[in-house]
Amino acid sequence: MSIQHVYVDRSIADKPETQQFIRRLGLPPVMLQHPNELYEKLKRENDPCLAGKHTLLLTRNQGSFLRRCPGTRDYVCCGYHILNFGNYCTMDCAYCILQSYFHPPLLRFFVNHEDLWEELGRAFENNSCLRVGTGEFTDSLIWESWSDLTAELVERFARQEGSVLELKTKTTAMESLRNLEHNQKTIVSWSLNTPYVISQYESGTASLEARLRAAAKCESWGYPLAFHFDPIVLYPGCEKEYEQVIHSLFEHISADRVVWISMGTFRFMPALQAVVQERFPQSKLIHGEFVPGLDGKMRYFKPLRIQIYRRIYETIATHAPEALVYLCMEDEHVWSQSVGFIPQSRGGLPAMLDQSAGRHCGLKTVCTSQGNKRSY
């Protein structure tokens, strides 16, 4: 999807980041005194979600750039930190929670980077052990044509020794990473799915083969890698197809370069159901065996989740027995039945992930499950 309209919050119009973005985009900007004018305009569109993918607002982040992932009580949390430099996405995945999370959904890029660097600098000065990701509210790499932020982030993380940056994507926008001095402190990761799910529910994304070729390219440049089977979508024959994805993955990349692999089945807040029904009326996505979870999200019936997790976990183990594979937002019972252990028996999931990052990314310190630092 291409950006067709660009709006600029007048208060940041003169910032160098703003001017660079506009030059590269090549579209005449519309200045706004109050962004609410734009929000109201988008709400009147026939398909606000689609209109928001063609509409960009350059503005200021009024809150913190760096935040801890809130997690959910009763589910095992990974202790991730989110670096929020922009919102929404140019791709159009049917299952995307951002369709109902923002009101209205709209491409926003925050240009007050001086505040971002100040926050990140304080975290580094405190010698914090952080796993930081930029792919929570947007795809990490859709902005590469217009901004140098990713390259600057990679180089800043390379100059410290205690934290890692994860760039999560469904694209092949890798070229900006090619010649960077990353010092193995940036993990490049992909959301993976079966060709069926990609073709049916991930409009505008790179094909599976293209994602795997991009991963191989990043491995050749020395980057550590990660992969996320999330959301896993259940349909007849999906088990064999997910197995084939895993076989293809390890035909392209080396098992010893993988920092972690996550698994999470499709889950959604009830508000998303109406959006999917309206925007994708032929989709079968929301017509599975769903029950309310402890967090209020609709989830596949627990035995079905356990079955697919176990199948994928066992397949990964045949190729990469040492790889850290973890579940995203599941309880200890599902962990035990799916992978044969609970994180608490191994020091907790944050500690497991920190230690894997330490091994693969050359960290000098990692955080224990109690938040203490341990030198390597």
C-alpha positions, 0 to 999 in steps of 0.5 A: 500500500502506498501513502497518498496523503501526508499531514504534519502537526504544525508544532513539529513542521520545522524539525529536520526529521519532518523535512527529510521525511517529506522530501523522500515521500515526495508529497505536498504536506497539509499542515494541521493545527489540531490533529483531531481534525484529521481523526474526525475526517478519517472516521467518516470514511467508508473503510477507516482502516483502509483509509488510514493505511494511505494517510500519514501524520507526522507528529510528536510522541506526547508520552514515553517512547520506551515502555515495558510490555504490559503483559496479562495477569495469569499468563506467562510474560516475556518481560519485553520492552516496546520502543514506540516510534510509530503506529499502524502499518501499510500492510493489511493483515485480516487478523491485525489487532491495530484495526480496532486498537486505534480510533481511528487507525492511522499511520503516525510517525513520531519525529521528536527523536531528541526525546527518544534518544534521551530516554534510550540514553538514560536506559543505557547509562543505568546499565539496564538489561533490556530486550527492546522491540519496535514491532508492537504497534507497527512493522519495524521496517516499513519506514525504511524508504523515508527515515534513517531511524532504524539505522541510527537505532542499530548503531546506538545499540551497537555502542552499548553492551547490555541490551538488544534491539529486535526488529520484527517484520513481514517485509524484505526491506533489509538493504538499510541494514547491510553495511551497519556496524551492528556488533550483534546487538540487533536481532532481525526477526520475522513473523512466519506463517504458512503460504495459505495464511499469508495468501488468505490473511496477510495482504501486502506482505512478503511471501514466505520464500521472500522472508526466508531469503531475507533472513538468510541475507541478514545472517550473511551480514552477521545479524542474530535472527529470531522468528515468530509463529504468531498468529498460528491459525488452525484449519484442516491440514495446518499441522503438516503445513506448519511443519513444512514451513519449519523445514523450509526455515532451516534450509535457509538459515543456520540453527545456531544463529537463532536467538529465539522462536515464539509461538502464539495462536490467533487470539483477539479482543471481541471488538475485532470480530465486527471489524473483520466481518465488515472488512473481510466478509468472506474470511473464515478467520473468526469462525473457529472454536474460540472461547473467552480467555482469562484476559478477555480475548477469544482463544482457540479451545485449549486442547487445540492450542496444546496440540498445535504447539506440541507439533510445532515444538517437536518439529523445531527440535528436530532441526534446532534442539538447542533453540529457545522456543517459547509461548506467547501469553499462555498459562503454565498448564499450556506450557507444561502440556505443550513443551514439557516444562514451565518457565519458572523451573528454569528461572522464569521466561525473562531470564531464559530470554536474557540468557539466550540473548547473552549467548548469541549477542555477546552481552556483557551482562544479563538480568536474572529473573529477580532483576539482578545483573549477571556478568558473562 
